[in-house]
Amino acid sequence: MRIYTVGEITRYVKAVLDEDAILSHIFIEGEISNYLRHSSGHSYFTLKDASAAMSAVMFKGYGQTLAFKPDNGMRVVAFGRVSLYEKTGQYQLYVQKLEPSGIGALYAAYQQLKDKLLAEGLFAQEWKKPIPKSPRTVALVTASTGAAVHDMIRTIQRRDSTIKIVVVPAKVQGDGAARDIARALAEADEWGGAEVIILGRGGGSLEDLWAFNEERTARAVFGVKTPIISAIGHETDFTMADFAADLRASTPTAAAELVSPVRRQVYARARTYARMLDAGMKRILEKRRLTLSGIQSRAALRRPLEILRNRRARALALTDRLTREARRGIGGRKQRLQSDMLILENISPLTVLRRGYGLVYDSGVLLARAADARQGQDVTVLMHDGTIAATITEVRL
C-alpha cells in the first residue's frame, strides 16, 4: 500500500480541476461578500448564494479592466476557472472578468460616479455661473471634424455673424478622449478670450459618449472659470459633463442658439423702445410748451428751457443705454427658460411612468428581469399615480 504526501495529493487534485473542461472556463453568478482590495491591487472576496459559498480572487491585471467598483451585497456574474490553492488546500475561483448581474458594467460605473460627485457637491446649483446673454467670442471644445462642429458654427453665424468663434479641437471618443477633453478645456479657459465655452459632441451610444462620463472630464468641466455649456448627444443623453456644467443644452445646435440671439430681433426691440421714448419726450415737451406759451419775458423762459434741454439729454442717454442693453441679449431669456423646462421634463421619472409603464419591486428591490421573479412571489408595482400590490402566479421566460 502506497502512502501519499499531502503535496502529492494537492497537486493531483489541482491538476484534475485545471484540466476539467467545465471548471477551467466557467461563469458563476452570486452575491459578493467579504470584499477586500489589497494594497497589491489584487481583490479577494466570497461569492455566495442561498445554499453555498466559495472563495474568489481577482488579480490586479484583470481588476484594472473593471468599469465599476465591486462592493458587498452586489450580485455579479464572474468568469474564470476553479482551481486549488495548494498552500491552504482550499479551492477557489480565479476571476478573469466580472460584471453586475442584470445591469451593464458601464451603467453601474455611471451610477457610482454620479453618486460620488453628487455627494462632493460638484453638481450643486450654487456653483453654476451665469451664461452671458450676448457674448462676442465663443469657444467650441469639440472634434475638429464632424457634424456637431459644423452645425454649431453655421447656427451662430446665421443668427449673428459678428460673434467670433474659436474652435479648440479635442478627441471626443475612444482611448485618451477624457484626457484630451480636459486638456482642451484647460487651454480655452487659460486663454481667457472667450466669454463662454461650449463643450459639444453629436449623438452616439453609451460607449461612444463614455469619455464625457469619466471622472477626469467631470472635474475638468467643474474646474473651468469661464461659463460653460454642455451639449452632448441628443435630448435624452445625460452625462457627467452635463451635470457639472453651468448649463446643459439638449443638442449642440441648441447650445449655439443659446449664445447667439438673432440680431434683427434685438434691433427691432431696440427701435421699438427708442420710438416709445421719443414719443414720450414729445408729449412732455408739448405739455411744457403749452404751459410756457403765456410767458412773455425772455428771462422767465430761460430756466424752463434749460430744464427741458437737460431732461431731453438725459432721455436720449437713457434711450442709448436701453438700446445697447437690448443688443446684448433681450432675445436669450425665452430660450433659456425653454431649455430649463425641457431638462426638468426629461429627468423626471414620472415622464416614463405616465406612458403606462410600471416598475416591479420585491421588498424594495427592483426586478430588472423576468428571470428574477418566481411563482408565488409578492411584489409591488409602482405606477405614476400610485402602487399596486400583486402576487406572481406564473413566470414565462
Backbone torsions as a table, in degrees:
resi	resn	phi	psi	omega
1	MET	NA	125.6	179.8
2	ARG	-87.2	138.4	176.8
3	ILE	-106.8	122.7	-177.5
4	TYR	-91.8	151.5	173.8
5	THR	-85.3	161.6	178.1
6	VAL	-60.1	-41.5	-179.5
7	GLY	-62.0	-40.4	179.9
8	GLU	-62.8	-43.6	-178.4
9	ILE	-66.6	-45.0	-179.3
10	THR	-63.4	-38.5	178.0
11	ARG	-67.0	-35.1	178.6
12	TYR	-67.1	-46.8	179.7
13	VAL	-62.5	-41.7	179.1
14	LYS	-61.1	-42.0	-180.0
15	ALA	-64.0	-39.7	178.6
16	VAL	-62.2	-45.3	-179.2
17	LEU	-65.9	-42.5	-177.0
18	ASP	-66.6	-30.3	-177.2
19	GLU	-90.5	-8.0	-179.1
20	ASP	-68.3	130.3	-174.9
21	ALA	-65.3	-32.1	-179.2
22	ILE	-83.1	-49.4	-173.3
23	LEU	-71.5	-18.9	-179.0
24	SER	-85.3	-14.1	176.5
25	HIS	-144.9	88.2	-169.6
26	ILE	-134.4	143.7	171.3
27	PHE	-102.4	130.8	-180.0
28	ILE	-130.8	130.9	177.7
29	GLU	-105.8	137.4	179.2
30	GLY	-173.3	-177.6	-179.1
31	GLU	-104.4	136.1	-179.6
32	ILE	-78.5	136.2	170.9
33	SER	-143.9	161.1	179.4
34	ASN	54.9	38.4	-176.7
35	TYR	-70.2	132.9	179.2
36	LEU	-142.4	123.2	173.5
37	ARG	-101.0	113.0	-176.3
38	HIS	-75.4	157.4	178.5
39	SER	-60.3	-21.6	178.0
40	SER	-72.9	-14.3	-176.5
41	GLY	100.7	-11.7	177.0
42	HIS	-76.9	149.5	178.4
43	SER	-115.8	133.5	179.3
44	TYR	-122.8	135.8	-179.7
45	PHE	-161.8	175.9	177.4
46	THR	-116.3	134.9	172.1
47	LEU	-101.3	128.2	-176.8
48	LYS	-141.1	159.2	168.3
49	ASP	-136.0	-163.6	-174.8
50	ALA	-66.9	-20.6	-172.6
51	SER	-114.2	-17.0	-174.2
52	ALA	-159.4	171.8	177.8
53	ALA	-147.6	152.4	176.7
54	MET	-147.2	148.4	179.5
55	SER	-75.9	151.5	179.9
56	ALA	-144.6	150.8	177.0
57	VAL	-138.5	139.5	175.0
58	MET	-125.5	112.1	-176.3
59	PHE	-72.1	158.9	-172.3
60	LYS	-52.2	-42.0	-177.4
61	GLY	-60.2	-39.2	177.2
62	TYR	-77.3	-36.4	-177.8
63	GLY	-64.4	-26.6	-179.7
64	GLN	-68.1	-16.2	179.7
65	THR	-88.1	-5.1	-177.7
66	LEU	-68.1	136.6	176.7
67	ALA	-97.9	2.4	179.1
68	PHE	-141.7	168.6	-179.3
69	LYS	-103.8	114.1	177.3
70	PRO	-63.3	150.4	179.9
71	ASP	-152.0	158.7	179.2
72	ASN	-60.0	139.0	179.6
73	GLY	88.6	-9.9	-179.3
74	MET	-79.3	133.2	178.4
75	ARG	-90.1	127.5	-172.4
76	VAL	-135.4	165.3	170.0
77	VAL	-115.7	121.4	-178.0
78	ALA	-109.8	140.0	174.0
79	PHE	-116.4	135.8	178.5
80	GLY	174.4	-148.3	-178.9
81	ARG	-134.7	147.9	175.7
82	VAL	-95.7	126.9	179.8
83	SER	-145.9	-179.4	-176.3
84	LEU	-109.8	132.8	173.4
85	TYR	-92.2	106.7	-168.1
86	GLU	-62.4	-33.2	-175.6
87	LYS	-65.2	-32.4	-179.5
88	THR	-108.4	-9.1	-177.1
89	GLY	69.4	21.5	-176.0
90	GLN	-108.1	132.2	175.5
91	TYR	-82.9	149.2	-179.3
92	GLN	-155.4	164.6	-179.9
93	LEU	-94.2	123.7	175.9
94	TYR	-95.8	104.0	-170.5
95	VAL	-84.2	131.0	176.1
96	GLN	-107.1	-31.4	177.1
97	LYS	-137.6	148.0	-178.2
98	LEU	-145.8	128.9	177.7
99	GLU	-138.5	148.2	175.4
100	PRO	-62.0	145.6	179.0
101	SER	-84.4	125.0	176.0
102	GLY	95.6	-25.0	177.4
103	ILE	-133.6	155.3	-178.1
104	GLY	-72.5	155.1	179.6
105	ALA	-64.2	-36.4	-179.8
106	LEU	-65.1	-40.9	179.3
107	TYR	-66.0	-39.4	178.0
108	ALA	-61.8	-43.3	178.5
109	ALA	-64.2	-40.5	178.4
110	TYR	-58.7	-48.4	-176.9
111	GLN	-68.5	-38.8	179.3
112	GLN	-64.0	-44.5	-179.9
113	LEU	-67.7	-39.1	178.7
114	LYS	-61.0	-45.0	178.7
115	ASP	-62.3	-40.4	-179.3
116	LYS	-63.9	-50.4	-177.2
117	LEU	-70.5	-32.4	176.4
118	LEU	-63.7	-42.2	178.9
119	ALA	-65.3	-31.0	179.1
120	GLU	-77.7	-13.3	178.6
121	GLY	91.6	10.5	-177.9
122	LEU	-66.3	-22.5	-177.3
123	PHE	-100.4	4.4	-174.2
124	ALA	-65.0	141.9	-178.1
125	GLN	-64.6	-27.6	-176.7
126	GLU	-63.7	-21.2	-179.5
127	TRP	-91.9	-5.3	-176.0
128	LYS	-72.8	129.0	178.7
129	LYS	-92.1	144.5	178.4
130	PRO	-67.6	142.9	178.8
131	ILE	-87.6	129.8	178.2
132	PRO	-56.2	138.7	-176.7
133	LYS	-73.2	-34.5	-178.3
134	SER	-144.4	72.8	-177.3
135	PRO	-68.5	150.1	177.9
136	ARG	-95.8	-20.1	177.8
137	THR	-135.3	131.3	-178.2
138	VAL	-125.7	132.3	175.5
139	ALA	-101.6	130.3	178.4
140	LEU	-107.7	113.8	175.0
141	VAL	-99.1	106.2	-175.1
142	THR	-166.6	178.6	175.3
143	ALA	-66.7	141.2	-176.9
144	SER	-71.9	-16.1	175.7
145	THR	-124.9	161.1	179.5
146	GLY	116.5	171.2	-174.1
147	ALA	-69.9	-35.6	-172.8
148	ALA	-61.0	-50.2	-176.5
149	VAL	-65.7	-38.2	179.9
150	HIS	-69.1	-39.1	178.6
151	ASP	-63.2	-43.0	-178.8
152	MET	-66.1	-44.3	-179.5
153	ILE	-63.5	-46.4	-179.5
154	ARG	-61.6	-42.2	-177.7
155	THR	-64.2	-46.2	-179.0
156	ILE	-64.6	-46.3	-178.3
157	GLN	-65.7	-35.2	179.1
158	ARG	-67.6	-37.0	-176.0
159	ARG	-84.8	-34.3	179.1
160	ASP	-156.4	98.2	-175.1
161	SER	-71.5	-9.3	-179.5
162	THR	-83.7	-11.1	-179.0
163	ILE	-74.3	131.0	177.4
164	LYS	-84.9	131.1	-177.7
165	ILE	-115.5	127.9	177.5
166	VAL	-121.2	122.1	179.7
167	VAL	-96.8	123.4	174.5
168	VAL	-107.3	99.8	-172.8
169	PRO	-67.3	145.0	177.9
170	ALA	-150.5	150.2	173.6
171	LYS	-75.1	128.2	-173.5
172	VAL	-115.1	9.7	-179.5
173	GLN	-158.5	143.9	175.0
174	GLY	93.8	-174.4	-177.7
175	ASP	-60.7	133.6	177.3
176	GLY	80.4	1.6	-177.1
177	ALA	-66.4	-42.8	-179.5
178	ALA	-60.8	-42.6	178.5
179	ARG	-62.9	-40.3	-178.3
180	ASP	-71.0	-37.0	177.0
181	ILE	-63.5	-44.3	178.6
182	ALA	-61.1	-39.3	178.5
183	ARG	-64.3	-45.3	-178.9
184	ALA	-65.3	-39.7	178.1
185	LEU	-63.0	-43.0	179.2
186	ALA	-62.6	-40.6	179.4
187	GLU	-63.9	-46.3	-179.7
188	ALA	-63.7	-38.5	-178.9
189	ASP	-70.8	-44.0	-179.1
190	GLU	-67.7	-31.6	176.7
191	TRP	-59.0	-45.8	174.6
192	GLY	76.1	4.2	-178.2
193	GLY	-85.2	-13.8	-178.8
194	ALA	-98.0	141.4	177.1
195	GLU	-85.5	-17.9	177.9
196	VAL	-154.1	147.1	177.1
197	ILE	-114.1	135.9	171.4
198	ILE	-111.1	120.9	173.9
199	LEU	-97.0	108.9	-169.9
200	GLY	-127.9	152.3	173.6
201	ARG	-161.3	146.4	176.8
202	GLY	-72.4	-178.1	-175.8
203	GLY	-73.0	170.0	179.7
204	GLY	172.4	-179.3	179.0
205	SER	-76.1	173.5	177.0
206	LEU	-57.7	-39.7	179.0
207	GLU	-66.5	-39.5	-179.8
208	ASP	-63.2	-36.9	-176.5
209	LEU	-90.7	5.9	-168.9
210	TRP	-64.1	-28.0	179.8
211	ALA	-58.2	-29.2	-179.9
212	PHE	-84.8	-3.1	176.2
213	ASN	-104.3	1.2	-179.2
214	GLU	-82.7	150.5	-176.6
215	GLU	-60.0	-38.5	-179.6
216	ARG	-58.2	-43.3	-179.4
217	THR	-66.7	-45.6	-178.8
218	ALA	-59.7	-43.1	-179.0
219	ARG	-69.9	-33.5	177.4
220	ALA	-66.4	-42.2	177.9
221	VAL	-62.6	-45.2	-178.8
222	PHE	-64.4	-31.2	-171.9
223	GLY	-82.9	-15.6	-177.3
224	VAL	-71.1	144.1	179.9
225	LYS	-85.8	-25.3	178.9
226	THR	-75.5	136.6	175.5
227	PRO	-53.2	137.6	-173.9
228	ILE	-132.8	137.4	175.9
229	ILE	-112.9	129.9	175.0
230	SER	-95.4	140.3	-179.8
231	ALA	-144.0	77.9	-171.9
232	ILE	-110.1	119.3	172.8
233	GLY	71.3	-139.3	-176.9
234	HIS	-107.3	-176.5	-175.8
235	GLU	-60.0	-32.6	-175.7
236	THR	-89.0	-3.5	-179.2
237	ASP	-89.7	122.3	176.1
238	PHE	-123.1	124.9	-178.4
239	THR	-119.6	170.7	176.8
240	MET	-60.9	-34.4	178.6
241	ALA	-62.9	-36.9	177.7
242	ASP	-62.2	-44.6	-178.0
243	PHE	-67.8	-33.3	-176.3
244	ALA	-83.9	-20.8	-176.3
245	ALA	-72.3	163.8	177.8
246	ASP	-71.9	-28.8	178.1
247	LEU	-152.5	140.5	178.3
248	ARG	-108.7	127.8	174.1
249	ALA	-102.8	147.6	-174.9
250	SER	-68.0	-30.6	180.0
251	THR	-147.0	163.6	174.4
252	PRO	-57.6	-39.2	178.5
253	THR	-63.4	-40.3	178.3
254	ALA	-63.8	-37.0	177.2
255	ALA	-64.2	-41.9	178.1
256	ALA	-62.4	-37.4	178.2
257	GLU	-66.6	-35.3	-178.3
258	LEU	-64.4	-32.2	-176.2
259	VAL	-97.0	3.7	-176.3
260	SER	-138.5	76.9	174.6
261	PRO	-60.1	142.9	-176.9
262	VAL	-64.2	125.5	-174.0
263	ARG	-61.3	-40.8	-175.8
264	ARG	-65.9	-30.6	176.5
265	GLN	-68.9	-41.5	178.9
266	VAL	-63.6	-45.8	-178.4
267	TYR	-65.9	-37.7	179.5
268	ALA	-62.7	-42.9	177.6
269	ARG	-65.4	-39.9	179.0
270	ALA	-61.9	-42.7	179.0
271	ARG	-64.5	-38.1	178.0
272	THR	-61.7	-46.9	178.9
273	TYR	-62.2	-39.1	179.7
274	ALA	-63.7	-42.9	179.3
275	ARG	-64.3	-39.9	178.8
276	MET	-63.1	-42.6	179.4
277	LEU	-66.3	-40.2	-180.0
278	ASP	-64.2	-43.1	178.6
279	ALA	-63.1	-39.8	178.3
280	GLY	-63.5	-41.2	178.7
281	MET	-64.7	-39.7	178.8
282	LYS	-63.3	-38.8	178.5
283	ARG	-65.5	-40.1	179.5
284	ILE	-64.9	-44.6	-178.9
285	LEU	-65.1	-39.5	179.0
286	GLU	-64.6	-40.4	178.2
287	LYS	-63.1	-42.7	179.0
288	ARG	-65.7	-38.6	-179.5
289	ARG	-62.7	-42.4	179.0
290	LEU	-66.0	-36.3	179.8
291	THR	-65.8	-35.4	-174.9
292	LEU	-93.9	-1.2	-174.4
293	SER	-64.7	-25.6	-178.0
294	GLY	-87.3	-5.1	-178.4
295	ILE	-87.7	125.6	-174.8
296	GLN	-95.7	-26.0	-172.9
297	SER	-77.6	130.2	176.9
298	ARG	-65.6	-32.9	178.2
299	ALA	-65.5	-38.2	-179.9
300	ALA	-71.0	-27.1	-178.9
301	LEU	-80.0	-24.0	-170.1
302	ARG	-58.7	-48.9	-175.8
303	ARG	-69.9	-45.2	176.4
304	PRO	-57.2	-38.6	179.5
305	LEU	-67.1	-37.0	177.5
306	GLU	-64.2	-40.8	177.9
307	ILE	-61.8	-43.3	179.8
308	LEU	-63.6	-41.5	178.8
309	ARG	-62.5	-41.2	178.9
310	ASN	-64.1	-42.4	-179.3
311	ARG	-67.3	-38.1	177.9
312	ARG	-64.5	-40.1	178.3
313	ALA	-62.1	-42.5	178.3
314	ARG	-65.5	-37.9	179.3
315	ALA	-66.0	-40.4	177.8
316	LEU	-65.1	-38.9	177.1
317	ALA	-63.3	-40.4	177.7
318	LEU	-64.1	-38.8	178.2
319	THR	-60.5	-45.6	179.0
320	ASP	-62.0	-42.2	-178.4
321	ARG	-65.2	-44.2	179.3
322	LEU	-64.0	-35.8	178.6
323	THR	-63.7	-43.9	179.0
324	ARG	-63.8	-42.2	179.3
325	GLU	-63.7	-38.7	178.7
326	ALA	-62.7	-39.0	179.1
327	ARG	-67.1	-25.3	-177.8
328	ARG	-83.4	0.1	172.8
329	GLY	148.2	35.4	179.1
330	ILE	-63.0	-34.3	-173.6
331	GLY	-80.5	-4.7	-172.6
332	GLY	-83.1	-19.6	-171.6
333	ARG	-67.4	-37.6	-179.0
334	LYS	-64.4	-43.0	178.9
335	GLN	-62.4	-40.2	-179.8
336	ARG	-63.9	-41.8	179.3
337	LEU	-64.2	-43.5	179.4
338	GLN	-63.3	-39.8	178.9
339	SER	-63.8	-44.1	-179.9
340	ASP	-63.8	-41.1	179.9
341	MET	-64.7	-38.2	179.7
342	LEU	-66.3	-40.2	178.3
343	ILE	-61.8	-47.1	-179.7
344	LEU	-61.1	-39.3	-179.8
345	GLU	-67.0	-41.6	-176.5
346	ASN	-66.9	-37.7	-174.5
347	ILE	-85.4	-5.5	-179.2
348	SER	-76.9	124.4	177.3
349	PRO	-65.1	-21.6	179.9
350	LEU	-67.2	-22.9	179.9
351	THR	-59.6	-43.1	179.2
352	VAL	-72.1	-44.7	-175.2
353	LEU	-65.3	-31.2	-179.5
354	ARG	-67.0	-16.4	178.6
355	ARG	-79.8	0.5	178.7
356	GLY	106.5	3.2	178.9
357	TYR	-82.5	160.9	176.2
358	GLY	-140.6	156.2	177.4
359	LEU	-112.5	130.0	-176.2
360	VAL	-101.7	126.1	-178.0
361	TYR	-122.6	143.8	171.5
362	ASP	-120.2	107.7	-178.5
363	SER	55.2	41.2	177.9
364	GLY	85.2	-3.3	-178.8
365	VAL	-103.3	127.9	-178.5
366	LEU	-69.9	130.2	173.5
367	LEU	-88.4	105.6	-175.3
368	ALA	-87.2	-18.0	-177.6
369	ARG	-136.9	154.2	175.8
370	ALA	-65.3	-28.9	179.6
371	ALA	-65.3	-19.1	179.7
372	ASP	-82.1	-11.5	-177.4
373	ALA	-92.2	159.1	177.6
374	ARG	-142.8	154.2	-178.3
375	GLN	-63.7	135.1	179.5
376	GLY	87.2	-0.9	-176.8
377	GLN	-75.1	131.9	176.0
378	ASP	-85.8	126.5	-176.9
379	VAL	-132.5	166.8	175.3
380	THR	-120.7	129.1	-179.9
381	VAL	-105.5	118.3	179.9
382	LEU	-90.4	119.4	175.5
383	MET	-109.7	175.6	-177.1
384	HIS	-70.0	-22.9	-176.7
385	ASP	-114.7	11.8	179.0
386	GLY	159.0	-166.4	-179.3
387	THR	-125.5	155.8	178.8
388	ILE	-126.4	126.9	174.2
389	ALA	-88.6	131.3	-175.2
390	ALA	-144.1	164.6	176.5
391	THR	-126.3	130.5	-178.6
392	ILE	-77.6	120.7	179.8
393	THR	-97.7	-21.6	-178.6
394	GLU	-157.7	140.6	177.5
395	VAL	-118.5	120.6	179.2
396	ARG	-111.9	124.0	-178.7
397	LEU	-108.6	NA	NA
